[in-house]
Every structure is written in structure tokens, then in C-alpha cells.
Amino acid sequence: MKKFIKATALVIMCSLLLTACGNLQDSGLSSGGSDSSSKSTVQTASSSDTSSYDVLMSNGKYKTSAISGITASDNSNTFNSRSFESGLLNLSKQQFSTNSYVFQEGQVLSAATVTDWLGRKSKKNPTGLNPASNGSKSETKRAPMYFQQMLEEDYLQKQDGKYKLAGISIGIAMNKIDYYQKKQYGATYQTTITREEQKTEGQRVAKEVVKRLRKRSNVGNIPITVGLYSVAPEDTLVGGTYFQYSVSKSGDLGNFKDLGYKNQVLPVVNDETAINSGDSDSFSNFKDNIQDYFPNLSGVTAQAHYDGTTLKSMDITINTQFDGLAQVTSFTQFVQQSASKYLPTNVDLDINIQTVDSQQAVVTRTNNKFYTHVLDAD
């Protein structure tokens, strides 16, 4: 599983940010993208795909965010992380053009700061953005943990020969279900949070976060985009979705706008109605075709991502029971051919081919161009 997660993370980063990595371009700039005086060698990893950002790197290295992965409580649904990051990236493209800005993982907020913000408000933690405990452990009477996770993305522009921070996107992840224990190591209970509560509490948190960011000298009056994300429960096979967003041009946040994003597992489960029956049928045809050709498959499932009823992308997982390089290579080629023939056109695809223990191959389609890679193959 660890190998799969690491490999998938690499594929995600390449497909979302560096669809086709080009040359590294040197330029003098301030470390971290701010206007400090400390110098470092900085490059941008160029993308030949105009819908993807060039990525800012320092001394040839990709800079990760200090707040990545910090959560208020545990949630075992691993699909949330992917949806949380990719969804904010897509929201950012509406405000920060890929032709005018370069991307860098958030460098403004520290791990200590965000850990405090995700905690409950108390005398010891006055900056906590989750409500203070009311002492109750009842599922319906307790004050739940609404605010689950935070994500920062930085967008920079070149000014006077240096890249400077010119925009920030913030993801605010709000629990749909808050899992908790009445005593340490005891049974897990849950408090359900309504969409209206997510909106009310999410907007409260978002406004306070922007207010705090504005006080930082390296942020000032640059544009800030904030997306509110609904964390998918542990027992679902898809990640969550962004349900509202707002933009602060220079001061406070503006009005929040609703989003119609939905995720669905294919084939549909529990007698659920398909969001789009045509997409469901297309996936079934794809699934049947590859299972007929290679019957020793353990399973073929997909996460379909929608804006309303319009399919935007698909993440497909194919579990195999063979390890031979020739079989994997042949199967990967067949999967690409089948995807091109049966799956809906004009949508991005990420197809992961894997065993229980490791990832074997990846097939992606971005802007109608297919890319494949068989792991451990020369």
C-alpha cells in the first residue's frame, strides 16, 4: 500500500502540474517566492501543456508545504487527499492563469500555526478555529469538530527578475461526519454535520483565515481564493468535493458561490442511480472488454468526477493477479486501446494498474493525449 501511495502521488503531481516536463529555466529570485534578501538558485519546471502550471523549485528541488497532511482528527478515507488537492488546483486556475503564474506548494503557513488553528478554541489555544468543547459527549449535543484540514497553494509572478508571491489559494476542509471517542482507545462514535452547518462554519473559518493572512507582511493585499471542501466519510469509496468558494481581491472575502461538484463510484453500488447513465454504460463496456481479454483481474472500479451532470474526469483502479513484465506491458497497451474506444471522450483519465502489494503501470489521458508508464520496465 505504501508503494502504491508513493507511486500514485508521483503520477498525480506529473499529470496535474507537469503534464509534460520541459527544460529547467534559471532565474534569480528570493527564496520561497517572497521578497526576502536571501538569494538562492531557483528554476521553473516548464510544462508544454498550457492548462498546467510551471512549478517553482529552489536549488533544483521541489518545495513541499509544511502543513501538508495535518488534520484535526483521523479519517481513514485515503481518497480525500487527492480530491482536496486537485480540486483546489482546479479552482485556482479560474483566478490565476497558467500563462501568468507559476505554482508552489504553500510556504506562508507553518505546521505549528495550522495545528493550532485546527484545534478547539480554549485558554491554552486562543487561535483555535474549532468551537470550544461544551463538555458533552452525546452524538447530538456535543460541539463537533467542524474544521478538519487546511491546504495552501502559492502562485507567483516574475517581477524585477525575481518571482514574488502574487496570489494564494486556501482549501478549508469541513467534516461531514466527525468521528470521536468518549474515552481513550474506546469505541468510535460519530456526529453528523449538515450541509448548512458546513456552509455556516466553513464561511466563518474562511473569513477568519483570510483576516489572519492579511496581517502577514508577505501576503498583504494579494488576491486570495478560498474553497470549502466537504470531507467524504470513512466508509465511502470516493473522495469529497468542494461545495463553495469565494475570492478576496485585496480585503475581506466576497460572496460565496455554490459549486455543483459530485463524485460517484462506478459500477454504482447499493442500488444507487447513476448520475449519468451514458457514462455508467461506457465504463461497463470498458470493464467488460478488459475482463474478457484478461479474465484474471481482481476488480475494476472508477471514481467519476462531475460538475452537475457533466463528467469532468475519471480515476480508474484495475487490480490484477499477474506479475510478469510481458503480461503487464501487453495489458497496459490493451487498457489504453480500450479506454480510447469505450470511455467518454474529452475527459481526463488516470488509470492505475496494480496488485495488492504494488503499482504496476499507469495510463493517463490529459487534453485528449494518452501517456503510459510501466513501472520497473526499461
C-alpha positions as CSV (number, residue, x, y, z in Angstrom):
1,M,0.0,0.0,0.0
2,K,2.8,2.4,0.8
3,K,4.4,1.8,-2.6
4,F,1.0,2.4,-4.3
5,I,0.5,5.7,-2.4
6,K,4.0,6.9,-3.3
7,A,3.7,6.0,-6.9
8,T,0.2,7.5,-7.2
9,A,1.4,10.7,-5.6
10,L,4.1,10.9,-8.3
11,V,1.6,10.3,-11.1
12,I,-0.8,12.9,-9.7
13,M,1.9,15.6,-9.5
14,C,3.1,14.9,-13.0
15,S,-0.4,14.8,-14.5
16,L,-1.8,17.8,-12.7
17,L,1.2,20.1,-12.7
18,L,3.9,18.9,-15.0
19,T,2.0,17.1,-17.7
20,A,5.0,17.2,-20.0
21,C,8.1,18.3,-18.2
22,G,10.3,20.6,-20.2
23,N,13.6,22.4,-19.6
24,L,14.5,23.9,-16.2
25,Q,14.9,27.7,-16.5
26,D,17.2,29.5,-14.2
27,S,16.4,32.9,-12.8
28,G,17.5,35.0,-9.8
29,L,14.8,35.3,-7.1
30,S,14.0,35.4,-3.5
31,S,13.9,32.1,-1.6
32,G,10.3,30.8,-1.1
33,G,8.9,33.2,-3.6
34,S,8.7,36.2,-1.2
35,D,10.7,39.4,-1.4
36,S,13.4,38.5,1.1
37,S,17.0,39.3,0.6
38,S,18.4,35.8,0.9
39,K,19.4,34.5,-2.6
40,S,19.0,31.0,-4.0
41,T,19.1,29.4,-7.4
42,V,15.5,28.9,-8.5
43,Q,14.2,27.2,-11.5
44,T,10.7,26.6,-13.0
45,A,9.9,23.2,-14.3
46,S,8.2,24.1,-17.5
47,S,5.1,22.3,-18.8
48,S,4.3,22.1,-22.5
49,D,0.6,21.8,-21.6
50,T,-0.8,25.3,-21.4
51,S,-3.5,24.1,-19.0
52,S,-0.9,23.2,-16.4
53,Y,1.3,25.4,-14.2
54,D,5.0,25.7,-14.4
55,V,6.3,24.7,-11.0
56,L,8.8,26.8,-9.0
57,M,11.7,24.9,-7.5
58,S,14.6,26.0,-5.3
59,N,18.1,24.8,-5.9
60,G,16.7,22.1,-8.2
61,K,14.4,20.8,-5.6
62,Y,10.6,20.7,-5.3
63,K,9.5,22.5,-2.2
64,T,6.8,20.9,-0.2
65,S,4.3,22.6,2.2
66,A,4.9,22.3,5.9
67,I,1.1,21.9,6.5
68,S,0.5,19.1,4.1
69,G,-1.3,16.2,5.8
70,I,-2.0,17.9,9.1
71,T,-5.6,17.1,10.2
72,A,-7.7,17.8,13.2
73,S,-8.7,14.1,13.6
74,D,-8.3,10.8,11.9
75,N,-10.2,9.9,8.7
76,S,-9.2,6.6,7.0
77,N,-10.6,7.6,3.6
78,T,-7.4,8.0,1.6
79,F,-9.3,9.3,-1.5
80,N,-9.9,12.7,0.3
81,S,-6.3,13.8,0.0
82,R,-6.3,13.5,-3.8
83,S,-9.7,15.3,-4.2
84,F,-8.7,18.0,-1.7
85,E,-5.6,19.0,-3.6
86,S,-6.7,18.5,-7.2
87,G,-10.0,20.3,-6.5
88,L,-8.2,23.4,-5.1
89,L,-5.8,23.4,-8.1
90,N,-8.8,23.5,-10.5
91,L,-10.4,26.3,-8.6
92,S,-7.2,28.3,-8.7
93,K,-7.0,28.1,-12.5
94,Q,-10.1,30.2,-12.6
95,Q,-8.3,33.0,-10.8
96,F,-4.7,32.6,-11.5
97,S,-3.9,31.9,-15.2
98,T,-1.5,29.1,-16.0
99,N,0.1,31.5,-18.5
100,S,0.8,34.2,-16.0
101,Y,1.5,32.5,-12.7
102,V,3.9,29.7,-11.5
103,F,2.9,27.2,-8.8
104,Q,4.5,26.4,-5.5
105,E,3.2,24.4,-2.5
106,G,2.2,26.7,0.3
107,Q,5.2,28.3,2.1
108,V,3.4,31.0,4.1
109,L,1.8,29.0,6.9
110,S,3.8,26.9,9.3
111,A,2.9,23.5,10.8
112,A,2.6,24.9,14.3
113,T,0.3,27.7,13.2
114,V,-2.1,25.4,11.3
115,T,-2.1,22.8,14.1
116,D,-3.3,25.5,16.5
117,W,-5.9,26.7,14.1
118,L,-7.3,23.2,13.6
119,G,-7.6,22.8,17.4
120,R,-10.5,23.7,19.6
121,K,-10.6,27.3,20.9
122,S,-9.5,27.4,24.6
123,K,-7.5,29.4,27.1
124,K,-4.4,27.4,26.0
125,N,-5.2,27.7,22.3
126,P,-7.0,31.1,21.7
127,T,-6.4,30.9,17.9
128,G,-8.3,27.6,17.6
129,L,-11.0,27.7,14.9
130,N,-13.0,24.7,16.0
131,P,-15.5,25.5,18.7
132,A,-14.7,25.2,22.4
133,S,-15.8,21.9,24.0
134,N,-19.2,22.2,25.7
135,G,-18.4,19.1,27.9
136,S,-21.0,16.9,26.3
137,K,-20.1,13.5,24.7
138,S,-23.5,12.9,23.3
139,E,-23.6,12.4,19.5
140,T,-26.3,15.1,19.1
141,K,-25.4,17.5,21.9
142,R,-21.6,17.8,21.8
143,A,-19.8,20.6,19.9
144,P,-18.3,18.8,16.9
145,M,-15.0,19.3,15.2
146,Y,-16.2,21.1,12.0
147,F,-12.8,22.2,10.6
148,Q,-10.7,19.1,9.6
149,Q,-7.8,20.2,7.4
150,M,-6.3,23.1,5.6
151,L,-4.3,23.4,2.3
152,E,-2.3,26.3,1.0
153,E,-1.2,26.8,-2.7
154,D,1.0,29.7,-3.7
155,Y,1.0,31.5,-7.1
156,L,3.9,33.6,-8.1
157,Q,4.8,36.1,-10.8
158,K,8.2,37.4,-12.0
159,Q,8.8,41.0,-11.1
160,D,12.2,42.7,-11.5
161,G,13.9,39.5,-12.2
162,K,12.5,37.7,-9.1
163,Y,9.5,35.5,-8.5
164,K,7.2,37.1,-5.9
165,L,4.1,35.8,-4.2
166,A,1.2,37.2,-6.2
167,G,-1.8,35.0,-5.1
168,I,-2.8,32.4,-2.6
169,S,-5.4,29.6,-2.7
170,I,-6.7,28.1,0.6
171,G,-8.6,24.9,1.0
172,I,-10.8,24.6,4.0
173,A,-11.9,21.0,4.6
174,M,-15.1,20.6,6.6
175,N,-16.2,17.4,8.2
176,K,-19.4,15.7,7.0
177,I,-19.1,13.3,9.9
178,D,-17.0,14.0,13.0
179,Y,-15.6,10.8,14.4
180,Y,-14.7,10.8,18.1
181,Q,-14.2,8.6,21.2
182,K,-15.8,9.0,24.6
183,K,-12.7,7.5,26.2
184,Q,-9.2,6.9,25.0
185,Y,-8.9,3.7,23.0
186,G,-12.7,3.2,23.3
187,A,-15.4,2.7,20.8
188,T,-15.7,5.3,17.9
189,Y,-18.8,7.4,17.8
190,Q,-19.9,10.0,15.2
191,T,-21.7,13.3,14.9
192,T,-23.3,14.0,11.6
193,I,-22.9,17.6,10.2
194,T,-25.5,19.0,7.8
195,R,-24.5,20.9,4.6
196,E,-26.0,24.1,6.1
197,E,-23.7,23.7,9.1
198,Q,-20.8,23.1,6.8
199,K,-21.5,26.3,5.0
200,T,-22.1,28.4,8.1
201,E,-19.0,27.1,9.9
202,G,-16.9,26.9,6.8
203,Q,-17.6,30.6,5.9
204,R,-16.8,31.6,9.5
205,V,-13.4,29.8,9.4
206,A,-12.6,31.1,5.9
207,K,-13.2,34.7,6.8
208,E,-11.0,34.4,9.9
209,V,-8.2,32.7,8.0
210,V,-8.2,35.5,5.3
211,K,-8.2,38.1,8.1
212,R,-5.2,36.5,9.7
213,L,-3.4,36.1,6.4
214,R,-3.9,39.8,5.6
215,K,-1.9,40.7,8.7
216,R,1.2,39.0,7.3
217,S,3.7,41.3,5.6
218,N,4.4,38.7,2.8
219,V,0.7,38.5,2.0
220,G,-0.7,42.0,2.2
221,N,-3.3,42.7,-0.4
222,I,-2.7,40.0,-2.9
223,P,-5.7,38.0,-4.2
224,I,-6.8,35.0,-2.1
225,T,-9.1,32.3,-3.3
226,V,-10.8,30.1,-0.7
227,G,-12.6,26.8,-1.4
228,L,-14.8,25.0,1.1
229,Y,-14.4,21.2,0.9
230,S,-16.7,18.5,2.3
231,V,-14.7,15.6,3.7
232,A,-16.0,12.2,2.5
233,P,-16.9,9.8,5.3
234,E,-14.6,6.8,6.0
235,D,-17.0,4.2,4.6
236,T,-17.2,5.7,1.1
237,L,-15.2,4.7,-2.0
238,V,-14.7,8.3,-3.3
239,G,-13.2,11.5,-2.1
240,G,-15.0,14.6,-1.1
241,T,-15.8,17.6,-3.2
242,Y,-15.6,21.4,-3.0
243,F,-19.1,22.9,-2.5
244,Q,-18.5,26.7,-2.2
245,Y,-15.7,29.2,-3.0
246,S,-15.0,32.9,-2.6
247,V,-12.3,35.3,-3.7
248,S,-10.7,38.2,-1.8
249,K,-9.2,40.6,-4.2
250,S,-7.5,42.7,-1.5
251,G,-9.5,42.9,1.7
252,D,-12.3,40.7,3.1
253,L,-13.8,37.7,1.3
254,G,-16.6,38.4,-1.2
255,N,-19.9,36.4,-1.5
256,F,-19.6,32.7,-1.6
257,K,-20.7,30.9,-4.7
258,D,-22.1,27.4,-4.8
259,L,-20.4,24.6,-6.7
260,G,-22.1,21.6,-8.3
261,Y,-19.3,19.0,-8.0
262,K,-20.2,15.4,-7.3
263,N,-18.3,12.1,-7.1
264,Q,-19.6,8.6,-7.8
265,V,-18.2,5.1,-7.8
266,L,-18.6,3.1,-10.9
267,P,-20.1,0.5,-11.2
268,V,-22.8,2.1,-9.0
269,V,-23.3,0.4,-5.6
270,N,-26.2,0.0,-3.1
271,D,-28.9,0.4,-5.8
272,E,-27.7,4.0,-6.4
273,T,-28.8,5.8,-9.5
274,A,-26.1,6.7,-11.9
275,I,-25.5,10.5,-12.2
276,N,-25.2,10.0,-16.0
277,S,-26.4,6.6,-17.4
278,G,-24.3,7.1,-20.6
279,D,-21.1,7.4,-18.6
280,S,-22.0,4.4,-16.5
281,D,-22.7,2.3,-19.6
282,S,-19.4,3.4,-21.2
283,F,-17.5,2.3,-18.1
284,S,-19.3,-1.0,-18.0
285,N,-18.3,-1.7,-21.6
286,F,-14.7,-0.8,-20.9
287,K,-14.7,-3.0,-17.8
288,D,-16.3,-6.0,-19.7
289,N,-13.8,-5.6,-22.6
290,I,-10.7,-5.8,-20.5
291,Q,-12.0,-8.6,-18.3
292,D,-12.9,-10.6,-21.3
293,Y,-9.3,-10.2,-22.6
294,F,-7.6,-10.7,-19.2
295,P,-10.1,-12.7,-17.1
296,N,-7.7,-13.0,-14.1
297,L,-8.5,-9.5,-12.8
298,S,-9.5,-8.9,-9.2
299,G,-11.6,-5.9,-9.8
300,V,-12.1,-2.8,-12.0
301,T,-13.6,0.3,-10.3
302,A,-13.8,4.0,-11.1
303,Q,-14.3,7.3,-9.4
304,A,-16.3,9.6,-11.7
305,H,-16.0,13.3,-11.0
306,Y,-18.9,15.5,-12.1
307,D,-19.8,19.2,-12.4
308,G,-23.5,18.8,-12.2
309,T,-24.2,16.0,-14.6
310,T,-21.2,16.7,-16.8
311,L,-18.3,14.3,-16.4
312,K,-15.0,16.1,-15.9
313,S,-12.6,13.2,-15.1
314,M,-12.3,9.6,-14.1
315,D,-9.9,7.8,-11.8
316,I,-9.9,4.1,-12.5
317,T,-8.3,1.3,-10.5
318,I,-7.5,-2.1,-12.0
319,N,-6.4,-4.8,-9.6
320,T,-4.5,-7.7,-11.3
321,Q,-3.2,-11.1,-10.3
322,F,-0.2,-11.3,-12.5
323,D,3.4,-10.0,-12.1
324,G,5.2,-10.9,-15.4
325,L,6.6,-7.9,-17.2
326,A,5.4,-9.1,-20.6
327,Q,1.9,-9.6,-19.3
328,V,1.8,-6.2,-17.6
329,T,3.2,-4.4,-20.7
330,S,0.7,-6.1,-23.0
331,F,-2.2,-5.4,-20.7
332,T,-1.3,-1.8,-20.3
333,Q,-1.3,-1.3,-24.0
334,F,-4.7,-3.0,-24.2
335,V,-6.1,-0.9,-21.5
336,Q,-5.1,2.3,-23.4
337,Q,-6.7,1.0,-26.5
338,S,-9.9,0.0,-24.6
339,A,-10.0,3.4,-22.9
340,S,-9.8,5.2,-26.2
341,K,-12.5,3.0,-27.7
342,Y,-15.1,2.8,-24.8
343,L,-14.6,5.6,-22.3
344,P,-16.2,9.0,-22.7
345,T,-14.1,11.4,-24.8
346,N,-12.8,14.8,-23.8
347,V,-12.4,13.9,-20.1
348,D,-9.1,13.4,-18.2
349,L,-8.3,9.9,-17.2
350,D,-6.0,8.4,-14.5
351,I,-5.9,4.6,-14.7
352,N,-3.8,2.8,-12.1
353,I,-2.9,-0.9,-12.7
354,Q,-1.8,-2.6,-9.6
355,T,-1.6,-5.8,-7.5
356,V,-2.4,-5.9,-3.8
357,D,1.2,-5.1,-2.9
358,S,2.4,-2.7,-5.6
359,Q,1.5,-0.5,-8.5
360,Q,2.4,-1.9,-11.9
361,A,1.5,0.7,-14.5
362,V,-0.2,4.0,-15.2
363,V,-2.3,5.1,-18.1
364,T,-3.3,8.8,-18.2
365,R,-5.2,11.0,-20.7
366,T,-4.8,14.7,-20.4
367,N,-6.2,17.1,-23.0
368,N,-7.0,14.0,-25.2
369,K,-3.4,12.8,-25.1
370,F,-2.5,9.4,-23.7
371,Y,0.6,8.8,-21.6
372,T,1.6,5.3,-20.3
373,H,4.3,4.1,-17.9
374,V,5.1,0.5,-16.8
375,L,6.9,0.5,-13.5
376,D,10.3,-1.2,-13.3
377,A,10.4,-1.5,-17.0
378,D,13.5,-0.3,-19.0
